[in-house]
Amino acid sequence: MEITNWGDTRRGVAGRAVLAAAWSALTIALGLWWWLRPGSYPFAPVAGEPRGTLLDVVPAAAVPPVLVGAGLVGLGGAALAGKGRARGAVVVIAAVWVVVFGLAVPGVAPLTLTGYAMAMLGPPVLFATVLAGAWRWRGGPAAVAVFVLVGVLAWSTGIADAGVLGRYWVVVTGTLEKTVPPAIMLFFLVGALVWAALGVRAVQRGGDPAPGWTRPEAAARWGRAAVVVAAACALPYGLHRLTWLTPWPVGVDAAELAAHPEMRLHGLLLGGAALAGAVLTTGLVARWGEVWPRWMPVVRGRRVPLAAAVVPGTFVAALFTVAAVPMALISIRSGELWALLVFPFPVWGPALGLAVLGYVLRRRGESARPGTIGGS
C-alpha cells in the first residue's frame, strides 16, 4: 500500500494504537499495585548487586508514580494516534518510551528468561513438529530417526539419563518460581517495541522516491551480509557450550560439571538454542524463509507471512541490543573478558535487526512483481 499522507496511515496506526493503549493501561495497573503495596515491588536497588538496569539507581518509592504517569501519557498518545492527530507528539512519546522502557530499564533479564524458555521448550516443540509433518516429507523418517538417536546417545552417555532429567526438572521448577521479575522486564521491553512500531508508522510518508538502499535489489545485497554476520555471532556461544562435552569445558570447572550434570544439560540446551537461532537467521535469505518447508504440518508449501519472521526476528534483535551494555559491564566487572567474544551482542543485535529489515524490504518489493513468490 502506498502511503501518501498521515490520513492514509490511519488504518495501520489504529491497530498499533490499540496495542499501545493496552500496554499503557497495564502499566498504570502495575504502578498502582506497587504504589498501594510497596512490599510487592521486586526491583529495590541492592548495594553491590547492580543488574545493569535504570532501576538500580531509581528509588523504589519513585517508580510507581512514574509508571502511573507514563501510562496516562501513553493512553493519551495512543488515543491521539488512533484518531490521526498530533503525529509529532506521538513520535516524541514513542521515542522516549523506546529509550526508557526499551534501552534503559530491561537489562539482561528478558534475554535470560527467553533463552531459558527456548532451551526448555525448543527441543520438544521441534521434535513434535517434525514428527507431525514427517508422514508427508521424504526426509521425515530420517529426521525422526536422528532425533531418536540423539536421545538414545544422551541417555546412554549420562548426559540426559533419568537421574539428570530429574535434577533438571528441579532446576526448571525452581526457575519458574523466579520468573516474575524477568517477566515484568520483558513486559517493559515489549511495550517499547509496540511504541516503536506505532512511532515508525506515524512518520511514514509516501510521495517521495524511496532511498536507493531500501530498494529490493539493494536490500537483498546488504541484507545477505547482515544475515552472515548475525548467524556468525551465534556460533561462539553455541561452540562454547559444546566444550562442556569435553574434559576441558570453557567458563566452568570440570569437577563442578561432574557434580552437577543437570547444569551441563542446561548449558547444552542453551547452546543448541543459539545454534538453532543461527540456522533460523539464514532463513531470512533462503527459500524456506519465504515458503514453509515440507516438514511443517498444515502450512507446508504456503507462503510464509512476513509477521512470522519479522516479529520473532525483531524481538530477538531487541533482546540482544538491550543486553549489550549490561553484559559488557558484567564481563568487565567480573574480569571475564572472554565473555565479550562469547556474547557479541553489540554486533549481534544490530546485525540481526538489519537482516530482518532487509528481509522485509526484499519481500515487499518482490510482492509487487508478477510471478514472484511474494506476488499475488
URLINHU-V875300 format. One record per pair of residues at least 24 apart in sequence whose C-alpha atoms are under 10 Angstrom apart, sorted by the first residue. I is the first residue (numbers start at 1). J is the second residue. D is the distance in whole Angstrom. If there is no record, write none. Layout:
i->I j->J d->D
i->I j->J d->D
This chain:
i->1 j->206 d->10
i->1 j->364 d->10
i->1 j->368 d->10
i->2 j->205 d->9
i->2 j->206 d->6
i->2 j->207 d->8
i->3 j->204 d->7
i->3 j->205 d->6
i->3 j->206 d->5
i->3 j->207 d->7
i->4 j->204 d->9
i->4 j->205 d->6
i->4 j->206 d->4
i->4 j->207 d->6
i->4 j->208 d->9
i->5 j->202 d->10
i->5 j->203 d->9
i->5 j->204 d->8
i->5 j->205 d->6
i->5 j->206 d->7
i->5 j->207 d->8
i->6 j->84 d->7
i->6 j->85 d->9
i->6 j->87 d->8
i->6 j->201 d->9
i->6 j->202 d->7
i->6 j->203 d->8
i->6 j->204 d->8
i->6 j->205 d->7
i->6 j->206 d->9
i->7 j->83 d->9
i->7 j->84 d->6
i->7 j->85 d->9
i->7 j->202 d->10
i->7 j->205 d->10
i->8 j->84 d->9
i->8 j->204 d->10
i->8 j->205 d->9
i->8 j->206 d->9
i->9 j->84 d->8
i->9 j->201 d->7
i->9 j->202 d->7
i->9 j->203 d->9
i->9 j->204 d->8
i->9 j->205 d->8
i->9 j->206 d->10
i->10 j->81 d->8
i->10 j->82 d->7
i->10 j->83 d->7
i->10 j->84 d->6
i->10 j->85 d->10
i->10 j->201 d->9
i->10 j->202 d->8
i->11 j->82 d->9
i->11 j->83 d->10
i->11 j->84 d->9
i->12 j->82 d->9
i->12 j->197 d->10
i->12 j->198 d->9
i->12 j->201 d->7
i->12 j->202 d->9
i->13 j->78 d->9
i->13 j->81 d->7
i->13 j->82 d->6
i->13 j->83 d->9
i->13 j->84 d->8
i->13 j->197 d->9
i->13 j->198 d->6
i->13 j->199 d->9
i->13 j->200 d->9
i->13 j->201 d->6
i->13 j->202 d->7
i->14 j->78 d->9
i->14 j->79 d->9
i->14 j->80 d->10
i->14 j->81 d->7
i->14 j->82 d->5
i->14 j->83 d->8
i->14 j->84 d->8
i->14 j->198 d->9
i->14 j->201 d->10
i->15 j->81 d->10
i->15 j->82 d->8
i->15 j->198 d->9
i->16 j->78 d->8
i->16 j->81 d->9
i->16 j->82 d->8
i->16 j->194 d->7
i->16 j->195 d->8
i->16 j->196 d->10
i->16 j->197 d->7
i->16 j->198 d->5
i->16 j->199 d->9
i->16 j->201 d->9
i->16 j->202 d->10
i->17 j->74 d->10
i->17 j->75 d->9
i->17 j->77 d->8
i->17 j->78 d->5
i->17 j->79 d->7
i->17 j->80 d->9
i->17 j->81 d->6
i->17 j->82 d->6
i->17 j->83 d->9
i->17 j->90 d->10
i->17 j->194 d->9
i->17 j->195 d->8
i->17 j->197 d->9
i->17 j->198 d->7
i->17 j->199 d->10
i->18 j->75 d->9
i->18 j->78 d->7
i->18 j->79 d->8
i->18 j->81 d->9
i->18 j->82 d->8
i->18 j->194 d->10
i->18 j->198 d->10
i->19 j->78 d->9
i->19 j->191 d->9
i->19 j->194 d->7
i->19 j->195 d->9
i->19 j->198 d->9
i->20 j->71 d->10
i->20 j->74 d->7
i->20 j->75 d->8
i->20 j->77 d->9
i->20 j->78 d->6
i->20 j->79 d->9
i->20 j->81 d->10
i->20 j->94 d->10
i->20 j->190 d->10
i->20 j->191 d->7
i->20 j->192 d->9
i->20 j->193 d->9
i->20 j->194 d->6
i->20 j->195 d->6
i->20 j->196 d->10
i->20 j->197 d->9
i->20 j->198 d->8
i->21 j->71 d->8
i->21 j->72 d->9
i->21 j->73 d->10
i->21 j->74 d->7
i->21 j->75 d->5
i->21 j->76 d->8
i->21 j->77 d->8
i->21 j->78 d->5
i->21 j->79 d->7
i->21 j->81 d->10
i->21 j->82 d->10
i->21 j->191 d->10
i->21 j->194 d->10
i->21 j->195 d->10
i->22 j->71 d->10
i->22 j->74 d->9
i->22 j->75 d->8
i->22 j->78 d->9
i->22 j->191 d->9
i->23 j->71 d->8
i->23 j->74 d->8
i->23 j->75 d->9
i->23 j->187 d->8
i->23 j->188 d->9
i->23 j->190 d->9
i->23 j->191 d->6
i->23 j->192 d->9
i->23 j->194 d->8
i->23 j->195 d->9
i->24 j->67 d->9
i->24 j->68 d->9
i->24 j->69 d->10
i->24 j->70 d->7
i->24 j->71 d->4
i->24 j->72 d->7
i->24 j->73 d->8
i->24 j->74 d->5
i->24 j->75 d->6
i->24 j->76 d->9
i->24 j->77 d->10
i->24 j->78 d->9
i->24 j->191 d->8
i->24 j->195 d->10
i->25 j->68 d->9
i->25 j->70 d->10
i->25 j->71 d->6
i->25 j->72 d->8
i->25 j->74 d->8
i->25 j->75 d->7
i->26 j->67 d->10
i->26 j->68 d->10
i->26 j->71 d->8
i->26 j->187 d->10
i->26 j->191 d->10
i->27 j->64 d->9
i->27 j->66 d->10
i->27 j->67 d->6
i->27 j->68 d->7
i->27 j->69 d->9
i->27 j->70 d->8
i->27 j->71 d->5
i->27 j->72 d->9
i->27 j->74 d->9
i->27 j->187 d->9
i->27 j->188 d->9
i->27 j->191 d->9
i->28 j->64 d->9
i->28 j->65 d->9
i->28 j->66 d->9
i->28 j->67 d->6
i->28 j->68 d->4
i->28 j->69 d->8
i->28 j->70 d->8
i->28 j->71 d->5
i->28 j->72 d->7
i->28 j->74 d->10
i->28 j->75 d->10
i->29 j->64 d->10
i->29 j->67 d->9
i->29 j->68 d->8
i->29 j->71 d->9
i->30 j->64 d->8
i->30 j->67 d->8
i->30 j->68 d->8
i->30 j->71 d->10
i->30 j->184 d->9
i->31 j->63 d->7
i->31 j->64 d->4
i->31 j->65 d->6
i->31 j->66 d->8
i->31 j->67 d->5
i->31 j->68 d->5
i->31 j->69 d->9
i->31 j->70 d->9
i->31 j->71 d->9
i->32 j->64 d->6
i->32 j->65 d->8
i->32 j->67 d->8
i->32 j->68 d->7
i->33 j->64 d->8
i->33 j->68 d->10
i->34 j->60 d->9
i->34 j->61 d->9
i->34 j->63 d->8
i->34 j->64 d->6
i->34 j->65 d->9
i->34 j->67 d->10
i->35 j->60 d->10
i->35 j->61 d->8
i->35 j->62 d->9
i->35 j->63 d->8
i->35 j->64 d->5
i->35 j->65 d->7
i->35 j->67 d->10
i->35 j->68 d->9
i->36 j->64 d->9
i->37 j->64 d->10
i->38 j->64 d->9
i->41 j->181 d->9
i->42 j->180 d->9
i->42 j->181 d->6
i->42 j->184 d->10
i->43 j->181 d->8
i->50 j->326 d->9
i->50 j->329 d->10
i->50 j->330 d->9
i->51 j->105 d->10
i->51 j->106 d->9
i->51 j->107 d->7
i->51 j->108 d->8
i->51 j->109 d->9
i->51 j->326 d->8
i->51 j->327 d->10
i->51 j->329 d->10
i->51 j->330 d->9
i->52 j->104 d->9
i->52 j->105 d->8
i->52 j->106 d->8
i->52 j->107 d->5
i->52 j->108 d->7
i->52 j->109 d->9
i->52 j->323 d->9
i->52 j->325 d->8
i->52 j->326 d->5
i->52 j->327 d->8
i->52 j->328 d->10
i->52 j->329 d->8
i->52 j->330 d->8
i->53 j->103 d->9
i->53 j->104 d->6
i->53 j->105 d->5
i->53 j->106 d->6
i->53 j->107 d->5
i->53 j->108 d->8
i->53 j->109 d->9
i->53 j->185 d->10
i->53 j->322 d->10
i->53 j->323 d->10
i->53 j->325 d->10
i->53 j->326 d->7
i->54 j->100 d->8
i->54 j->101 d->9
i->54 j->103 d->9
i->54 j->104 d->5
i->54 j->105 d->5
i->54 j->106 d->8
i->54 j->107 d->8
i->55 j->104 d->8
i->55 j->105 d->6
i->55 j->106 d->9
i->55 j->107 d->9
i->56 j->105 d->9
i->70 j->97 d->9
i->74 j->195 d->9
i->78 j->195 d->9
i->78 j->198 d->9
i->81 j->198 d->8
i->81 j->199 d->9
i->81 j->201 d->10
i->81 j->202 d->8
i->82 j->198 d->10
i->84 j->202 d->9
i->85 j->202 d->10
i->86 j->202 d->10
i->87 j->199 d->9
i->87 j->201 d->10
i->87 j->202 d->6
i->87 j->203 d->7
i->88 j->199 d->9
i->88 j->202 d->8
i->88 j->203 d->8
i->89 j->199 d->10
i->90 j->195 d->9
i->90 j->198 d->8
i->90 j->199 d->6
i->90 j->200 d->10
i->90 j->202 d->7
i->90 j->203 d->9
i->91 j->195 d->9
i->91 j->196 d->9
i->91 j->198 d->8
i->91 j->199 d->5
i->91 j->200 d->8
i->91 j->201 d->9
i->91 j->202 d->7
i->91 j->203 d->7
i->92 j->199 d->8
i->93 j->195 d->8
i->93 j->196 d->9
i->93 j->199 d->8
i->94 j->191 d->10
i->94 j->192 d->8
i->94 j->193 d->9
i->94 j->194 d->9
i->94 j->195 d->5
i->94 j->196 d->6
i->94 j->197 d->9
i->94 j->198 d->7
i->94 j->199 d->5
i->94 j->200 d->9
i->94 j->202 d->10
i->95 j->192 d->9
i->95 j->195 d->8
i->95 j->196 d->7
i->95 j->199 d->7
i->95 j->200 d->10
i->96 j->192 d->9
i->96 j->195 d->9
i->96 j->196 d->10
i->97 j->188 d->9
i->97 j->189 d->10
i->97 j->191 d->8
i->97 j->192 d->6
i->97 j->193 d->9
i->97 j->194 d->10
i->97 j->195 d->7
i->97 j->196 d->8
i->98 j->188 d->9
i->98 j->189 d->8
i->98 j->190 d->10
i->98 j->191 d->8
i->98 j->192 d->5
i->98 j->193 d->7
i->98 j->194 d->9
i->98 j->195 d->7
i->98 j->196 d->6
i->98 j->199 d->10
i->99 j->192 d->8
i->99 j->196 d->10
i->100 j->188 d->9
i->100 j->189 d->9
i->100 j->192 d->8
i->101 j->185 d->9
i->101 j->186 d->10
i->101 j->187 d->9
i->101 j->188 d->5
i->101 j->189 d->6
i->101 j->190 d->9
i->101 j->191 d->7
i->101 j->192 d->6
i->101 j->193 d->9
i->101 j->195 d->10
i->102 j->185 d->9
i->102 j->186 d->9
i->102 j->187 d->10
i->102 j->188 d->7
i->102 j->189 d->5
i->102 j->190 d->8
i->102 j->191 d->8
i->102 j->192 d->5
i->102 j->193 d->7
i->102 j->195 d->10
i->102 j->196 d->9
i->102 j->318 d->8
i->102 j->319 d->9
i->102 j->321 d->10
i->102 j->322 d->7
i->103 j->188 d->10
i->103 j->189 d->8
i->103 j->192 d->9
i->103 j->318 d->9
i->103 j->319 d->10
i->103 j->321 d->8
i->103 j->322 d->5
i->103 j->323 d->8
i->103 j->324 d->10
i->103 j->325 d->9
i->104 j->189 d->10
i->104 j->322 d->8
i->104 j->323 d->10
i->104 j->325 d->10
i->104 j->326 d->10
i->105 j->185 d->7
i->105 j->186 d->10
i->105 j->188 d->8
i->105 j->189 d->8
i->105 j->322 d->9
i->106 j->182 d->8
i->106 j->183 d->10
i->106 j->184 d->9
i->106 j->185 d->5
i->106 j->186 d->7
i->106 j->187 d->9
i->106 j->188 d->7
i->106 j->189 d->6
i->106 j->190 d->10
i->106 j->319 d->9
i->106 j->322 d->7
i->106 j->323 d->8
i->106 j->326 d->10
i->107 j->182 d->9
i->107 j->185 d->8
i->107 j->186 d->9
i->107 j->189 d->9
i->107 j->319 d->9
i->107 j->320 d->10
i->107 j->321 d->10
i->107 j->322 d->6
i->107 j->323 d->6
i->107 j->324 d->9
i->107 j->325 d->8
i->107 j->326 d->6
i->107 j->327 d->8
i->108 j->182 d->9
i->108 j->185 d->9
i->108 j->186 d->10
i->108 j->319 d->8
i->108 j->320 d->9
i->108 j->321 d->10
i->108 j->322 d->7
i->108 j->323 d->5
i->108 j->324 d->8
i->108 j->325 d->9
i->108 j->326 d->7
i->108 j->327 d->7
i->109 j->179 d->9
i->109 j->181 d->8
i->109 j->182 d->5
i->109 j->183 d->8
i->109 j->184 d->9
i->109 j->185 d->7
i->109 j->186 d->7
i->109 j->319 d->9
i->109 j->322 d->10
i->109 j->323 d->8
i->110 j->179 d->10
i->110 j->181 d->9
i->110 j->182 d->6
i->110 j->183 d->7
i->110 j->184 d->8
i->110 j->185 d->6
i->110 j->186 d->5
i->110 j->187 d->9
i->110 j->188 d->9
i->110 j->189 d->8
i->110 j->190 d->10
i->110 j->316 d->10
i->110 j->318 d->10
i->110 j->319 d->7
i->110 j->320 d->10
i->110 j->322 d->9
i->110 j->323 d->9
i->111 j->182 d->9
i->111 j->185 d->10
i->111 j->186 d->8
i->111 j->316 d->8
i->111 j->318 d->9
i->111 j->319 d->5
i->111 j->320 d->7
i->111 j->321 d->10
i->111 j->322 d->9
i->111 j->323 d->7
i->112 j->179 d->10
i->112 j->182 d->8
i->112 j->186 d->10
i->112 j->319 d->9
i->112 j->323 d->10
i->113 j->175 d->9
i->113 j->176 d->10
i->113 j->178 d->10
i->113 j->179 d->7
i->113 j->180 d->10
i->113 j->181 d->10
i->113 j->182 d->6
i->113 j->183 d->7
i->113 j->185 d->10
i->113 j->186 d->8
i->114 j->182 d->9
i->114 j->183 d->9
i->114 j->186 d->9
i->114 j->316 d->9
i->114 j->319 d->9
i->115 j->269 d->9
i->115 j->270 d->7
i->115 j->271 d->10
i->115 j->273 d->8
i->115 j->274 d->9
i->115 j->316 d->10
i->115 j->319 d->10
i->116 j->172 d->9
i->116 j->175 d->9
i->116 j->176 d->10
i->116 j->266 d->9
i->116 j->267 d->10
i->116 j->269 d->9
i->116 j->270 d->7
i->116 j->273 d->9
i->117 j->172 d->10
i->117 j->176 d->10
i->117 j->270 d->9
i->117 j->273 d->10
i->118 j->269 d->8
i->118 j->270 d->8
i->118 j->272 d->9
i->118 j->273 d->6
i->118 j->274 d->9
i->118 j->276 d->10
i->119 j->265 d->10
i->119 j->266 d->7
i->119 j->267 d->9
i->119 j->268 d->9
i->119 j->269 d->5
i->119 j->270 d->5
i->119 j->271 d->8
i->119 j->272 d->8
i->119 j->273 d->6
i->119 j->274 d->9
i->120 j->168 d->10
i->120 j->169 d->10
i->120 j->172 d->8
i->120 j->266 d->8
i->120 j->269 d->7
i->120 j->270 d->9
i->120 j->273 d->9
i->121 j->269 d->10
i->121 j->273 d->10
i->122 j->269 d->9
i->122 j->270 d->10
i->122 j->272 d->9
i->122 j->273 d->7
i->122 j->276 d->9
i->123 j->147 d->9
i->123 j->269 d->8
i->123 j->272 d->9
i->123 j->273 d->9
i->126 j->296 d->10
i->129 j->295 d->8
i->129 j->296 d->7
i->129 j->297 d->7
i->130 j->294 d->10
i->130 j->295 d->6
i->130 j->296 d->7
i->130 j->297 d->8
i->131 j->295 d->8
i->131 j->296 d->9
i->131 j->297 d->9
i->132 j->295 d->8
i->132 j->296 d->8
i->132 j->297 d->6
i->132 j->298 d->9
i->133 j->293 d->10
i->133 j->294 d->7
i->133 j->295 d->5
i->133 j->296 d->5
i->133 j->297 d->4
i->133 j->298 d->8
i->133 j->299 d->10
i->133 j->300 d->9
i->134 j->294 d->8
i->134 j->295 d->6
i->134 j->296 d->8
i->134 j->297 d->8
i->135 j->294 d->10
i->135 j->295 d->9
i->135 j->297 d->9
i->136 j->294 d->7
i->136 j->295 d->7
i->136 j->296 d->9
i->136 j->297 d->8
i->136 j->300 d->9
i->137 j->293 d->9
i->137 j->294 d->6
i->137 j->295 d->6
i->137 j->296 d->9
i->137 j->297 d->10
i->137 j->300 d->10
i->138 j->294 d->8
i->138 j->295 d->9
i->139 j->294 d->9
i->139 j->295 d->8
i->140 j->294 d->9
i->140 j->295 d->7
i->143 j->295 d->9
i->154 j->265 d->9
i->158 j->261 d->8
i->158 j->265 d->10
i->159 j->245 d->9
i->159 j->261 d->7
i->159 j->262 d->8
i->159 j->264 d->8
i->159 j->265 d->6
i->159 j->268 d->10
i->160 j->261 d->8
i->160 j->262 d->8
i->160 j->264 d->9
i->160 j->265 d->7
i->160 j->266 d->10
i->161 j->261 d->10
i->161 j->262 d->10
i->163 j->261 d->9
i->163 j->262 d->9
i->164 j->260 d->9
i->164 j->261 d->6
i->164 j->262 d->5
i->164 j->263 d->9
i->164 j->264 d->9
i->164 j->265 d->8
i->165 j->261 d->9
i->165 j->262 d->7
i->165 j->265 d->9
i->166 j->262 d->9
i->167 j->260 d->9
i->167 j->261 d->8
i->167 j->262 d->6
i->167 j->263 d->9
i->168 j->260 d->10
i->168 j->261 d->9
i->168 j->262 d->5
i->168 j->263 d->8
i->168 j->264 d->10
i->168 j->265 d->8
i->168 j->266 d->8
i->169 j->262 d->9
i->170 j->262 d->9
i->171 j->262 d->8
i->171 j->263 d->9
i->171 j->266 d->9
i->172 j->266 d->9
i->186 j->319 d->9
i->189 j->315 d->9
i->189 j->318 d->8
i->189 j->319 d->8
i->189 j->322 d->9
i->190 j->315 d->8
i->190 j->318 d->9
i->190 j->319 d->10
i->192 j->318 d->10
i->193 j->314 d->9
i->193 j->315 d->8
i->193 j->318 d->8
i->213 j->358 d->10
i->213 j->361 d->10
i->214 j->357 d->9
i->214 j->358 d->8
i->214 j->360 d->10
i->214 j->361 d->6
i->214 j->362 d->8
i->214 j->365 d->9
i->215 j->358 d->9
i->215 j->361 d->7
i->215 j->362 d->7
i->215 j->364 d->10
i->215 j->365 d->7
i->215 j->366 d->10
i->216 j->358 d->8
i->216 j->359 d->9
i->216 j->360 d->9
i->216 j->361 d->6
i->216 j->362 d->4
i->216 j->363 d->8
i->216 j->364 d->8
i->216 j->365 d->5
i->216 j->366 d->7
i->217 j->358 d->10
i->217 j->361 d->9
i->217 j->362 d->7
i->217 j->365 d->9
i->217 j->366 d->10
i->218 j->358 d->9
i->218 j->361 d->9
i->218 j->362 d->8
i->219 j->354 d->9
i->219 j->355 d->9
i->219 j->357 d->8
i->219 j->358 d->5
i->219 j->359 d->7
i->219 j->360 d->9
i->219 j->361 d->6
i->219 j->362 d->6
i->219 j->363 d->10
i->219 j->365 d->9
i->220 j->284 d->10
i->220 j->285 d->8
i->220 j->355 d->9
i->220 j->358 d->6
i->220 j->359 d->7
i->220 j->360 d->10
i->220 j->361 d->8
i->220 j->362 d->6
i->220 j->363 d->9
i->221 j->285 d->10
i->221 j->358 d->8
i->221 j->362 d->10
i->222 j->354 d->8
i->222 j->355 d->8
i->222 j->357 d->10
i->222 j->358 d->7
i->223 j->284 d->8
i->223 j->285 d->8
i->223 j->351 d->9
i->223 j->352 d->9
i->223 j->353 d->10
i->223 j->354 d->7
i->223 j->355 d->5
i->223 j->356 d->8
i->223 j->357 d->7
i->223 j->358 d->4
i->223 j->359 d->7
i->223 j->360 d->10
i->223 j->361 d->9
i->223 j->362 d->9
i->224 j->282 d->9
i->224 j->284 d->8
i->224 j->285 d->6
i->224 j->286 d->10
i->224 j->354 d->10
i->224 j->355 d->7
i->224 j->358 d->8
i->224 j->359 d->9
i->225 j->285 d->10
i->225 j->351 d->9
i->225 j->354 d->9
i->225 j->355 d->8
i->225 j->358 d->10
i->226 j->281 d->10
i->226 j->284 d->10
i->226 j->348 d->9
i->226 j->350 d->9
i->226 j->351 d->5
i->226 j->352 d->7
i->226 j->353 d->8
i->226 j->354 d->6
i->226 j->355 d->5
i->226 j->356 d->9
i->226 j->357 d->10
i->226 j->358 d->8
i->227 j->278 d->9
i->227 j->281 d->6
i->227 j->282 d->6
i->227 j->283 d->9
i->227 j->284 d->7
i->227 j->285 d->7
i->227 j->348 d->10
i->227 j->351 d->7
i->227 j->352 d->7
i->227 j->353 d->9
i->227 j->354 d->8
i->227 j->355 d->5
i->227 j->356 d->8
i->227 j->358 d->9
i->227 j->359 d->10
i->228 j->278 d->9
i->228 j->281 d->9
i->228 j->282 d->8
i->228 j->285 d->10
i->228 j->351 d->9
i->228 j->352 d->9
i->228 j->355 d->9
i->229 j->278 d->10
i->229 j->281 d->10
i->229 j->347 d->8
i->229 j->348 d->7
i->229 j->350 d->10
i->229 j->351 d->6
i->229 j->352 d->8
i->229 j->355 d->9
i->230 j->277 d->9
i->230 j->278 d->7
i->230 j->281 d->7
i->230 j->282 d->9
i->230 j->317 d->10
i->230 j->344 d->10
i->230 j->345 d->10
i->230 j->347 d->8
i->230 j->348 d->5
i->230 j->349 d->8
i->230 j->350 d->8
i->230 j->351 d->5
i->230 j->352 d->5
i->230 j->353 d->9
i->230 j->354 d->9
i->230 j->355 d->8
i->231 j->274 d->9
i->231 j->275 d->8
i->231 j->276 d->10
i->231 j->277 d->8
i->231 j->278 d->4
i->231 j->279 d->7
i->231 j->280 d->9
i->231 j->281 d->6
i->231 j->282 d->7
i->231 j->348 d->8
i->231 j->351 d->9
i->231 j->352 d->8
i->231 j->355 d->10
i->232 j->275 d->10
i->232 j->278 d->7
i->232 j->281 d->10
i->232 j->344 d->10
i->232 j->348 d->9
i->233 j->274 d->9
i->233 j->275 d->10
i->233 j->278 d->8
i->233 j->341 d->9
i->233 j->342 d->8
i->233 j->343 d->8
i->233 j->344 d->6
i->233 j->345 d->8
i->233 j->347 d->8
i->233 j->348 d->6
i->233 j->349 d->9
i->233 j->351 d->9
i->233 j->352 d->9
i->234 j->271 d->9
i->234 j->273 d->9
i->234 j->274 d->6
i->234 j->275 d->6
i->234 j->276 d->9
i->234 j->277 d->7
i->234 j->278 d->6
i->234 j->279 d->9
i->234 j->281 d->10
i->234 j->342 d->8
i->234 j->343 d->8
i->234 j->344 d->8
i->234 j->345 d->10
i->234 j->348 d->8
i->235 j->271 d->9
i->235 j->274 d->7
i->235 j->275 d->6
i->235 j->276 d->10
i->235 j->277 d->10
i->235 j->278 d->7
i->235 j->342 d->8
i->235 j->343 d->10
i->236 j->271 d->9
i->236 j->274 d->9
i->236 j->275 d->9
i->236 j->339 d->10
i->236 j->341 d->7
i->236 j->342 d->5
i->236 j->343 d->8
i->236 j->344 d->9
i->237 j->270 d->9
i->237 j->271 d->6
i->237 j->272 d->9
i->237 j->273 d->10
i->237 j->274 d->7
i->237 j->275 d->8
i->237 j->339 d->9
i->237 j->341 d->8
i->237 j->342 d->5
i->237 j->343 d->7
i->237 j->344 d->9
i->238 j->267 d->9
i->238 j->268 d->8
i->238 j->269 d->9
i->238 j->270 d->8
i->238 j->271 d->4
i->238 j->272 d->6
i->238 j->273 d->8
i->238 j->274 d->6
i->238 j->275 d->6
i->238 j->276 d->9
i->238 j->277 d->10
i->238 j->278 d->9
i->238 j->342 d->9
i->239 j->268 d->10
i->239 j->271 d->7
i->239 j->272 d->9
i->239 j->274 d->9
i->239 j->275 d->8
i->239 j->342 d->9
i->240 j->267 d->9
i->240 j->268 d->9
i->240 j->271 d->8
i->240 j->339 d->10
i->240 j->342 d->7
i->241 j->265 d->10
i->241 j->266 d->10
i->241 j->267 d->6
i->241 j->268 d->6
i->241 j->269 d->9
i->241 j->270 d->8
i->241 j->271 d->5
i->241 j->272 d->8
i->241 j->274 d->10
i->241 j->342 d->10
i->242 j->267 d->8
i->242 j->268 d->6
i->242 j->269 d->10
i->242 j->271 d->7
i->242 j->272 d->9
i->243 j->268 d->9
i->244 j->268 d->7
i->250 j->338 d->10
i->251 j->336 d->9
i->251 j->338 d->9
i->251 j->339 d->9
i->277 j->313 d->10
i->277 j->316 d->9
i->280 j->309 d->9
i->280 j->313 d->9
i->281 j->309 d->9
i->281 j->313 d->8
i->281 j->352 d->8
i->281 j->355 d->8
i->281 j->356 d->9
i->282 j->355 d->9
i->283 j->309 d->9
i->283 j->359 d->9
i->284 j->309 d->8
i->284 j->310 d->9
i->284 j->313 d->9
i->284 j->352 d->10
i->284 j->355 d->7
i->284 j->356 d->7
i->284 j->357 d->10
i->284 j->358 d->8
i->284 j->359 d->6
i->284 j->360 d->9
i->284 j->362 d->10
i->284 j->363 d->10
i->285 j->355 d->9
i->285 j->356 d->10
i->285 j->358 d->9
i->285 j->359 d->7
i->285 j->362 d->9
i->287 j->373 d->9
i->289 j->359 d->9
i->290 j->359 d->10
i->290 j->363 d->8
i->290 j->373 d->7
i->290 j->374 d->8
i->291 j->373 d->8
i->291 j->374 d->9
i->302 j->373 d->10
i->303 j->373 d->8
i->303 j->374 d->8
i->304 j->373 d->10
i->304 j->374 d->9
i->305 j->363 d->10
i->305 j->374 d->10
i->306 j->356 d->10
i->306 j->359 d->9
i->306 j->360 d->7
i->306 j->363 d->8
i->306 j->364 d->9
i->306 j->374 d->10
i->307 j->360 d->9
i->309 j->356 d->8
i->309 j->359 d->9
i->309 j->360 d->9
i->310 j->353 d->9
i->310 j->355 d->10
i->310 j->356 d->6
i->310 j->357 d->8
i->310 j->359 d->8
i->310 j->360 d->7
i->311 j->356 d->9
i->312 j->356 d->10
i->313 j->349 d->10
i->313 j->352 d->7
i->313 j->353 d->7
i->313 j->355 d->9
i->313 j->356 d->6
i->313 j->357 d->9
i->314 j->349 d->9
i->314 j->350 d->10
i->314 j->352 d->8
i->314 j->353 d->6
i->314 j->354 d->9
i->314 j->355 d->9
i->314 j->356 d->7
i->314 j->357 d->9
i->315 j->349 d->10
i->315 j->352 d->10
i->315 j->353 d->9
i->316 j->348 d->10
i->316 j->349 d->8
i->316 j->352 d->8
i->316 j->353 d->9
i->317 j->345 d->9
i->317 j->348 d->8
i->317 j->349 d->4
i->317 j->350 d->7
i->317 j->351 d->8
i->317 j->352 d->5
i->317 j->353 d->5
i->317 j->354 d->9
i->317 j->355 d->10
i->317 j->356 d->9
i->318 j->349 d->6
i->318 j->350 d->8
i->318 j->352 d->9
i->318 j->353 d->8
i->319 j->345 d->9
i->319 j->349 d->7
i->320 j->344 d->9
i->320 j->345 d->5
i->320 j->346 d->8
i->320 j->347 d->9
i->320 j->348 d->7
i->320 j->349 d->5
i->320 j->350 d->8
i->320 j->352 d->9
i->320 j->353 d->10
i->321 j->345 d->6
i->321 j->346 d->6
i->321 j->347 d->8
i->321 j->348 d->8
i->321 j->349 d->5
i->321 j->350 d->7
i->321 j->351 d->10
i->321 j->352 d->9
i->321 j->353 d->9
i->322 j->346 d->9
i->322 j->349 d->8
i->323 j->349 d->9
i->324 j->348 d->9
i->324 j->349 d->8
